[in-house]
Amino acid sequence: MNDAKYVVSSTPHVRDKVTTQGIMIDVIIALCPAAIMGIYYFGFDALFTIALSIASCVFFEYLFKKISNRAMSIKDCSAIVTGLLLAMNLPASKNLLLPIIGSAFGIIFVKQIFGGLGYNFLNPALGARVFLLLSYPTAMVNFPAPQRNFMNLGVDAVSSATPLAALKSGVAPASSDYINALIGYHGGCLGEVCAAALILGGIYLFAKRIITWRIPASFLGTVFVLTFIFGRGANAYPIYEILTGGVLIGALFMATDYTTSPVTPVGQIIMGIGCGLITTLIRIYGSYPEGVSFAILFMNLATPLIDKFTPPRVMGKKRQKVKIS
């Protein structure tokens, strides 16, 4: 008699060398160019904000796991990614409250209280950012001006006002403003100012197959088309709308979050279109100059519904023709 024992598991029986830790490390690498440029422009304050945010996220995840007596998960590096993304969405300042309070809210109330990584229905970093924006609106929009001019390019000096705030007040961008937006020489959150660095990070994620084209392309494409059609009054600046604010970091790094975005191909395109639509509506017609964070969080909430109504066809099953009598 054969006494061999077999392990029975549910399908699919697919094995892959990709791990959660590996994916998180790739995201960290992809964010490094934008983080480095943020430190270059805003100096020690940016480095302080990044370090404090990452340390706080790791600490609160460790503390929650310890108190709740759950398996420790800080080795998967997801807390580091949350801390880095949160820092990238903050002003570069020595404010102790923003990174610490934001980390506590994002890790405990957005991520861990629902079961941890894979069970959260909102992006933790964006949830923390919106919480801080509503709780500390003055501190969250206190953007310092860059301390250095990249490669001493001959561009005009900038103030602490963000490009989107200038657009909101009716100031049209000059040709030098496009260069500033590309290289990051303007006010804003420390990780979103340099469009070139974010694009470089996005190319890395595509090359490593961490993300697909569907959400970023539909997100950016929707913002481009809608801002081109509706514009800012009689004028339209669709390229400038994409290069400034949080559109690039949102489309490439946060709307593509595995846990909070749809799993179906059609659903991912719907996700991107929805993010682009809400972002544009808030930017042009809302009271806030920026709408990326609110747009992504709203579509995070809609993700289960999107997946429900966009199921892929079952493999091997033919579509039935409906006869109309």
Contacts in CASP RR format, 6 or more apart in sequence:
PFRMAT RR
TARGET T0000
AUTHOR 0000-0000-0000
METHOD contacts of the structure
MODEL  1
MNDAKYVVSSTPHVRDKVTTQGIMIDVIIALCPAAIMGIYYFGFDALFTI
ALSIASCVFFEYLFKKISNRAMSIKDCSAIVTGLLLAMNLPASKNLLLPI
IGSAFGIIFVKQIFGGLGYNFLNPALGARVFLLLSYPTAMVNFPAPQRNF
MNLGVDAVSSATPLAALKSGVAPASSDYINALIGYHGGCLGEVCAAALIL
GGIYLFAKRIITWRIPASFLGTVFVLTFIFGRGANAYPIYEILTGGVLIG
ALFMATDYTTSPVTPVGQIIMGIGCGLITTLIRIYGSYPEGVSFAILFMN
LATPLIDKFTPPRVMGKKRQKVKIS
20 76 0 8 1.000
20 77 0 8 1.000
20 78 0 8 1.000
20 117 0 8 1.000
21 75 0 8 1.000
21 76 0 8 1.000
21 77 0 8 1.000
22 77 0 8 1.000
23 210 0 8 1.000
23 258 0 8 1.000
24 76 0 8 1.000
24 77 0 8 1.000
24 78 0 8 1.000
24 80 0 8 1.000
24 81 0 8 1.000
25 77 0 8 1.000
26 204 0 8 1.000
26 205 0 8 1.000
26 208 0 8 1.000
26 210 0 8 1.000
27 81 0 8 1.000
27 205 0 8 1.000
27 210 0 8 1.000
27 253 0 8 1.000
28 77 0 8 1.000
28 80 0 8 1.000
28 81 0 8 1.000
28 84 0 8 1.000
29 204 0 8 1.000
30 201 0 8 1.000
30 202 0 8 1.000
30 204 0 8 1.000
30 205 0 8 1.000
30 210 0 8 1.000
30 253 0 8 1.000
31 81 0 8 1.000
31 84 0 8 1.000
31 85 0 8 1.000
31 88 0 8 1.000
31 201 0 8 1.000
31 253 0 8 1.000
33 194 0 8 1.000
33 197 0 8 1.000
33 198 0 8 1.000
33 200 0 8 1.000
33 201 0 8 1.000
34 88 0 8 1.000
34 191 0 8 1.000
34 192 0 8 1.000
34 194 0 8 1.000
34 197 0 8 1.000
34 198 0 8 1.000
34 201 0 8 1.000
34 249 0 8 1.000
35 50 0 8 1.000
35 84 0 8 1.000
35 87 0 8 1.000
35 88 0 8 1.000
35 190 0 8 1.000
35 191 0 8 1.000
36 197 0 8 1.000
37 150 0 8 1.000
37 184 0 8 1.000
37 191 0 8 1.000
37 193 0 8 1.000
37 194 0 8 1.000
37 197 0 8 1.000
38 46 0 8 1.000
38 92 0 8 1.000
38 190 0 8 1.000
38 191 0 8 1.000
38 193 0 8 1.000
38 194 0 8 1.000
39 46 0 8 1.000
39 47 0 8 1.000
39 50 0 8 1.000
39 190 0 8 1.000
40 148 0 8 1.000
40 150 0 8 1.000
41 92 0 8 1.000
41 146 0 8 1.000
41 147 0 8 1.000
41 148 0 8 1.000
41 150 0 8 1.000
41 184 0 8 1.000
41 185 0 8 1.000
41 190 0 8 1.000
41 193 0 8 1.000
41 194 0 8 1.000
42 92 0 8 1.000
42 144 0 8 1.000
42 146 0 8 1.000
42 147 0 8 1.000
42 190 0 8 1.000
43 92 0 8 1.000
43 147 0 8 1.000
43 148 0 8 1.000
45 92 0 8 1.000
45 93 0 8 1.000
45 94 0 8 1.000
45 144 0 8 1.000
46 92 0 8 1.000
46 190 0 8 1.000
48 94 0 8 1.000
49 87 0 8 1.000
49 90 0 8 1.000
49 91 0 8 1.000
49 92 0 8 1.000
49 93 0 8 1.000
49 94 0 8 1.000
49 95 0 8 1.000
49 98 0 8 1.000
49 99 0 8 1.000
49 190 0 8 1.000
50 84 0 8 1.000
50 87 0 8 1.000
50 88 0 8 1.000
50 190 0 8 1.000
52 87 0 8 1.000
52 96 0 8 1.000
52 99 0 8 1.000
52 100 0 8 1.000
53 83 0 8 1.000
53 84 0 8 1.000
53 86 0 8 1.000
53 87 0 8 1.000
53 90 0 8 1.000
53 99 0 8 1.000
53 102 0 8 1.000
53 103 0 8 1.000
54 79 0 8 1.000
54 80 0 8 1.000
54 83 0 8 1.000
54 84 0 8 1.000
54 87 0 8 1.000
56 83 0 8 1.000
56 99 0 8 1.000
56 100 0 8 1.000
56 102 0 8 1.000
56 103 0 8 1.000
56 104 0 8 1.000
57 79 0 8 1.000
57 80 0 8 1.000
57 82 0 8 1.000
57 83 0 8 1.000
57 86 0 8 1.000
57 103 0 8 1.000
57 106 0 8 1.000
57 107 0 8 1.000
58 74 0 8 1.000
58 79 0 8 1.000
58 80 0 8 1.000
59 103 0 8 1.000
60 79 0 8 1.000
60 103 0 8 1.000
60 104 0 8 1.000
60 107 0 8 1.000
60 108 0 8 1.000
61 73 0 8 1.000
61 74 0 8 1.000
61 79 0 8 1.000
61 107 0 8 1.000
61 111 0 8 1.000
61 112 0 8 1.000
62 72 0 8 1.000
62 74 0 8 1.000
64 70 0 8 1.000
64 107 0 8 1.000
64 108 0 8 1.000
64 112 0 8 1.000
65 71 0 8 1.000
65 72 0 8 1.000
65 73 0 8 1.000
65 74 0 8 1.000
65 112 0 8 1.000
66 72 0 8 1.000
68 112 0 8 1.000
73 79 0 8 1.000
73 116 0 8 1.000
73 117 0 8 1.000
76 117 0 8 1.000
78 117 0 8 1.000
79 107 0 8 1.000
82 103 0 8 1.000
82 106 0 8 1.000
82 107 0 8 1.000
82 111 0 8 1.000
82 124 0 8 1.000
82 125 0 8 1.000
82 128 0 8 1.000
83 99 0 8 1.000
83 103 0 8 1.000
83 125 0 8 1.000
85 125 0 8 1.000
85 126 0 8 1.000
85 253 0 8 1.000
85 254 0 8 1.000
86 99 0 8 1.000
86 102 0 8 1.000
86 103 0 8 1.000
86 106 0 8 1.000
86 124 0 8 1.000
86 125 0 8 1.000
86 128 0 8 1.000
86 129 0 8 1.000
87 99 0 8 1.000
87 190 0 8 1.000
87 191 0 8 1.000
88 189 0 8 1.000
88 190 0 8 1.000
88 191 0 8 1.000
88 192 0 8 1.000
88 249 0 8 1.000
89 125 0 8 1.000
89 126 0 8 1.000
89 129 0 8 1.000
89 189 0 8 1.000
89 191 0 8 1.000
89 192 0 8 1.000
89 249 0 8 1.000
89 293 0 8 1.000
90 98 0 8 1.000
90 99 0 8 1.000
90 129 0 8 1.000
90 132 0 8 1.000
90 140 0 8 1.000
90 189 0 8 1.000
90 190 0 8 1.000
91 98 0 8 1.000
91 139 0 8 1.000
91 140 0 8 1.000
91 141 0 8 1.000
91 142 0 8 1.000
91 143 0 8 1.000
91 144 0 8 1.000
91 188 0 8 1.000
91 189 0 8 1.000
91 190 0 8 1.000
92 144 0 8 1.000
92 190 0 8 1.000
93 139 0 8 1.000
93 142 0 8 1.000
93 144 0 8 1.000
95 139 0 8 1.000
97 136 0 8 1.000
97 139 0 8 1.000
98 132 0 8 1.000
98 136 0 8 1.000
98 139 0 8 1.000
98 140 0 8 1.000
101 132 0 8 1.000
101 135 0 8 1.000
102 128 0 8 1.000
102 129 0 8 1.000
102 131 0 8 1.000
102 132 0 8 1.000
103 128 0 8 1.000
105 127 0 8 1.000
105 128 0 8 1.000
105 131 0 8 1.000
105 132 0 8 1.000
106 124 0 8 1.000
106 125 0 8 1.000
106 127 0 8 1.000
106 128 0 8 1.000
106 131 0 8 1.000
107 124 0 8 1.000
110 120 0 8 1.000
110 122 0 8 1.000
110 123 0 8 1.000
110 124 0 8 1.000
110 127 0 8 1.000
110 128 0 8 1.000
111 117 0 8 1.000
111 120 0 8 1.000
111 124 0 8 1.000
114 120 0 8 1.000
114 121 0 8 1.000
117 259 0 8 1.000
118 258 0 8 1.000
118 259 0 8 1.000
119 259 0 8 1.000
120 259 0 8 1.000
120 260 0 8 1.000
121 259 0 8 1.000
121 260 0 8 1.000
121 300 0 8 1.000
121 301 0 8 1.000
121 303 0 8 1.000
121 304 0 8 1.000
122 260 0 8 1.000
122 297 0 8 1.000
122 300 0 8 1.000
122 301 0 8 1.000
123 254 0 8 1.000
123 257 0 8 1.000
123 260 0 8 1.000
123 296 0 8 1.000
123 297 0 8 1.000
123 300 0 8 1.000
125 254 0 8 1.000
126 254 0 8 1.000
126 293 0 8 1.000
126 296 0 8 1.000
126 297 0 8 1.000
126 300 0 8 1.000
127 293 0 8 1.000
127 297 0 8 1.000
129 140 0 8 1.000
129 293 0 8 1.000
130 293 0 8 1.000
130 294 0 8 1.000
130 297 0 8 1.000
132 139 0 8 1.000
132 140 0 8 1.000
133 140 0 8 1.000
133 293 0 8 1.000
142 160 0 8 1.000
143 160 0 8 1.000
143 161 0 8 1.000
143 162 0 8 1.000
143 187 0 8 1.000
143 188 0 8 1.000
143 189 0 8 1.000
144 160 0 8 1.000
144 187 0 8 1.000
145 158 0 8 1.000
145 159 0 8 1.000
145 160 0 8 1.000
145 187 0 8 1.000
146 158 0 8 1.000
146 184 0 8 1.000
146 185 0 8 1.000
146 186 0 8 1.000
146 187 0 8 1.000
146 193 0 8 1.000
149 155 0 8 1.000
149 185 0 8 1.000
150 183 0 8 1.000
150 184 0 8 1.000
150 185 0 8 1.000
151 183 0 8 1.000
153 179 0 8 1.000
153 183 0 8 1.000
153 185 0 8 1.000
154 176 0 8 1.000
155 176 0 8 1.000
155 179 0 8 1.000
155 180 0 8 1.000
155 185 0 8 1.000
156 174 0 8 1.000
156 176 0 8 1.000
156 180 0 8 1.000
158 180 0 8 1.000
158 185 0 8 1.000
158 186 0 8 1.000
158 187 0 8 1.000
159 187 0 8 1.000
160 187 0 8 1.000
161 187 0 8 1.000
162 186 0 8 1.000
162 187 0 8 1.000
162 188 0 8 1.000
162 244 0 8 1.000
162 245 0 8 1.000
162 289 0 8 1.000
162 290 0 8 1.000
163 173 0 8 1.000
163 177 0 8 1.000
163 180 0 8 1.000
163 181 0 8 1.000
163 186 0 8 1.000
163 187 0 8 1.000
163 240 0 8 1.000
163 244 0 8 1.000
163 245 0 8 1.000
164 244 0 8 1.000
164 245 0 8 1.000
164 283 0 8 1.000
164 289 0 8 1.000
164 290 0 8 1.000
165 289 0 8 1.000
166 173 0 8 1.000
167 173 0 8 1.000
167 232 0 8 1.000
167 237 0 8 1.000
167 240 0 8 1.000
167 241 0 8 1.000
167 244 0 8 1.000
167 289 0 8 1.000
168 283 0 8 1.000
168 289 0 8 1.000
170 232 0 8 1.000
172 235 0 8 1.000
172 237 0 8 1.000
173 181 0 8 1.000
173 237 0 8 1.000
173 240 0 8 1.000
177 186 0 8 1.000
177 240 0 8 1.000
178 239 0 8 1.000
178 240 0 8 1.000
178 243 0 8 1.000
179 185 0 8 1.000
180 186 0 8 1.000
181 195 0 8 1.000
181 240 0 8 1.000
181 243 0 8 1.000
181 244 0 8 1.000
182 194 0 8 1.000
182 195 0 8 1.000
182 196 0 8 1.000
182 243 0 8 1.000
183 194 0 8 1.000
183 195 0 8 1.000
183 196 0 8 1.000
184 193 0 8 1.000
184 194 0 8 1.000
184 195 0 8 1.000
184 196 0 8 1.000
184 197 0 8 1.000
185 193 0 8 1.000
186 193 0 8 1.000
186 244 0 8 1.000
187 193 0 8 1.000
188 245 0 8 1.000
189 245 0 8 1.000
189 246 0 8 1.000
191 198 0 8 1.000
191 249 0 8 1.000
192 198 0 8 1.000
192 245 0 8 1.000
192 246 0 8 1.000
192 248 0 8 1.000
192 249 0 8 1.000
195 242 0 8 1.000
195 243 0 8 1.000
195 244 0 8 1.000
195 248 0 8 1.000
198 248 0 8 1.000
198 249 0 8 1.000
198 252 0 8 1.000
198 253 0 8 1.000
199 248 0 8 1.000
201 252 0 8 1.000
202 211 0 8 1.000
202 216 0 8 1.000
202 252 0 8 1.000
202 253 0 8 1.000
205 211 0 8 1.000
205 252 0 8 1.000
205 253 0 8 1.000
205 256 0 8 1.000
206 213 0 8 1.000
211 252 0 8 1.000
211 256 0 8 1.000
212 256 0 8 1.000
212 268 0 8 1.000
214 265 0 8 1.000
214 268 0 8 1.000
214 269 0 8 1.000
214 272 0 8 1.000
215 251 0 8 1.000
215 255 0 8 1.000
215 256 0 8 1.000
215 261 0 8 1.000
215 268 0 8 1.000
215 269 0 8 1.000
215 271 0 8 1.000
215 272 0 8 1.000
215 275 0 8 1.000
216 251 0 8 1.000
216 252 0 8 1.000
216 255 0 8 1.000
216 256 0 8 1.000
216 272 0 8 1.000
218 268 0 8 1.000
218 269 0 8 1.000
218 270 0 8 1.000
218 271 0 8 1.000
218 272 0 8 1.000
218 273 0 8 1.000
218 276 0 8 1.000
219 247 0 8 1.000
219 250 0 8 1.000
219 251 0 8 1.000
219 255 0 8 1.000
219 271 0 8 1.000
219 272 0 8 1.000
219 273 0 8 1.000
219 274 0 8 1.000
219 275 0 8 1.000
219 276 0 8 1.000
219 279 0 8 1.000
220 242 0 8 1.000
220 247 0 8 1.000
220 248 0 8 1.000
220 251 0 8 1.000
221 276 0 8 1.000
222 272 0 8 1.000
222 273 0 8 1.000
222 274 0 8 1.000
222 275 0 8 1.000
222 276 0 8 1.000
222 277 0 8 1.000
222 280 0 8 1.000
223 238 0 8 1.000
223 241 0 8 1.000
223 242 0 8 1.000
223 247 0 8 1.000
223 276 0 8 1.000
223 279 0 8 1.000
223 280 0 8 1.000
224 238 0 8 1.000
224 239 0 8 1.000
224 241 0 8 1.000
224 242 0 8 1.000
225 238 0 8 1.000
226 276 0 8 1.000
226 277 0 8 1.000
226 280 0 8 1.000
227 236 0 8 1.000
227 237 0 8 1.000
227 238 0 8 1.000
227 241 0 8 1.000
227 280 0 8 1.000
227 283 0 8 1.000
227 284 0 8 1.000
228 236 0 8 1.000
228 238 0 8 1.000
229 236 0 8 1.000
230 236 0 8 1.000
230 280 0 8 1.000
230 284 0 8 1.000
231 237 0 8 1.000
231 238 0 8 1.000
231 284 0 8 1.000
232 284 0 8 1.000
241 247 0 8 1.000
241 280 0 8 1.000
241 283 0 8 1.000
242 248 0 8 1.000
245 290 0 8 1.000
245 292 0 8 1.000
246 290 0 8 1.000
246 292 0 8 1.000
247 279 0 8 1.000
247 292 0 8 1.000
249 292 0 8 1.000
250 275 0 8 1.000
250 292 0 8 1.000
250 296 0 8 1.000
251 272 0 8 1.000
251 275 0 8 1.000
254 296 0 8 1.000
255 261 0 8 1.000
255 271 0 8 1.000
255 272 0 8 1.000
255 275 0 8 1.000
255 296 0 8 1.000
255 299 0 8 1.000
260 300 0 8 1.000
260 303 0 8 1.000
261 268 0 8 1.000
261 271 0 8 1.000
261 299 0 8 1.000
261 300 0 8 1.000
261 303 0 8 1.000
262 268 0 8 1.000
262 270 0 8 1.000
262 271 0 8 1.000
262 303 0 8 1.000
262 306 0 8 1.000
262 307 0 8 1.000
262 310 0 8 1.000
263 307 0 8 1.000
264 306 0 8 1.000
264 307 0 8 1.000
264 310 0 8 1.000
264 311 0 8 1.000
264 312 0 8 1.000
265 312 0 8 1.000
266 310 0 8 1.000
267 306 0 8 1.000
267 307 0 8 1.000
267 310 0 8 1.000
270 306 0 8 1.000
270 310 0 8 1.000
271 299 0 8 1.000
271 302 0 8 1.000
271 303 0 8 1.000
271 306 0 8 1.000
272 299 0 8 1.000
274 295 0 8 1.000
274 299 0 8 1.000
275 292 0 8 1.000
275 295 0 8 1.000
275 296 0 8 1.000
275 299 0 8 1.000
276 295 0 8 1.000
277 295 0 8 1.000
278 291 0 8 1.000
278 294 0 8 1.000
278 295 0 8 1.000
278 298 0 8 1.000
278 299 0 8 1.000
279 291 0 8 1.000
279 292 0 8 1.000
279 295 0 8 1.000
282 288 0 8 1.000
282 290 0 8 1.000
282 291 0 8 1.000
282 294 0 8 1.000
282 295 0 8 1.000
283 289 0 8 1.000
283 290 0 8 1.000
283 291 0 8 1.000
288 294 0 8 1.000
313 319 0 8 1.000
END
